Amino acid sequence: MTKRTRALSGASQDAYFRRLFRSHSSLTPDERDKIVQLLRREIAQLRLRRQQREGDAEVSKEAAPAKPAQIVETPPASPADVQPAPTAPRTRPVATPFDPFSINVVVLLRTGGRERLLGALESIDSADNLRLLAREQRLSVGADLTSPPELRAAIVQAAERRVANRIAAAS
Amino acid sequence: MARFLAVSNRKGGVGKSTIAVMLANATAAWSGKRVLLADLDTQCNASLMLVGGEAWERASRAGHTVADYFYDRFEKVAEDESAYVLNNVGDVAHARTAPGRVSLLPGSQRLEDIQGELLLKHSKKDLHADAVAVQVRTRMKNMLKHFGMDFDVVILDCPPGLSFAALAALALADHVLVPFRPDFVSQFAMDRAAMLIERVETAEQLAGIPISERRYSCLPNYLKGDGHERLLIEQLALDHPVLNTRLPMLDSIARAFDWDETRKTMQEKYADALPHLRSLHDEIFRVPELLAKSA
């Protein structure tokens, strides 16, 4: 039996709001970030109805990696939340918000090397998600980069700099 | 002879004193040990948490603090170690009953001054400065070791930075607990702390010591539970032994700073932090260096 609501918190909640604002408003990126930060302080957990999200193609059109870290599946809390059973088979997969912590970039670089890290980053198709991953993992990538291959290369370089800095500081 | 556990990190604000006091209470209450907390931090927070301001001031006025102990011993003033120790301290009821109890070697704001003074006194002997520093540190270490005769566990609450007292504590400790906040700079602090504890000069030399054989454990503290913290802990665990215990940011831990004369149970004192403290206590006393004699 499928669960009809999905709880989001932390980075997953932020990612959801960012996509929502990008799709439905003319806010600038800075304004979006400010609102997202405000919402994060105010809202501990967000519960979404799956049915509503499936219909909202603009908000959830991008699929994500298999194991987002902070998504908690929850059953409906009260009868009022229960939606009617679907009468037709689902045709579209349920989109999952992108988890920017699904790949530990620095750990993967150190344990698997550059090629393995690049391989893992290949699983992220969207430039927006790559940029979100870089920002959440504090990896500096150029603001002018737009294509996924450029962003992946920049993420690897930033991780290499991070490791080199730490080694230098310890010497 | 007691086992010596240092709680140390060169970085300040990582929760060293809070954790030292929590562990002292837990070890006395749950393991029935005679625990001495030696407060080597000039902020004296652990002392204030265990006896409150008035009793600490009385000890300070009476010349019964860690600074006085070092000074008197350097000057060969003959007074037994026990004169500097306050027994049955803390506001946890379980920790005040025999055989388990918590005692305190009170901290002093004058400890840094006294260390400088002792260095100057020994400098008159035409020794090289480094040799004098080593001599002072070694004497401090030996003086702290004397307390091992009367206790099962001695917890050394170290100051941030690298004072003589901190270095003496690290040299004496059977094991070092290094609390840290999982942020970017903590990695640098941890690398340096590890080299100091393991007495190596470079990161390469440190990497040559298997993680399972290190003399220290890292304790993630003040956790909010976000993904970035998890990443940093995973990164740190590539190079350092990290405990499975995680201490979250909890009001109950923040409130445990407050000392009052009302005796409490561990449950009343630490509330929802209790399972985390239990986990820390159980995990740290499984460490082989601490297990040997405190079991």
Interface residues (C-beta under 8 A of the other chain):
Chain A: G10 A11 A69 Q70 D99 P100 F101 N104 V106 V107 R110 T111 E136 Q137 R138 R166 I167 A169 A170 S171
Chain B: F184 Q187 F188 D191 R192 M195 T202 A203 L206 G225 D226 G227 H228 R230 L231 E234 Q235 L238
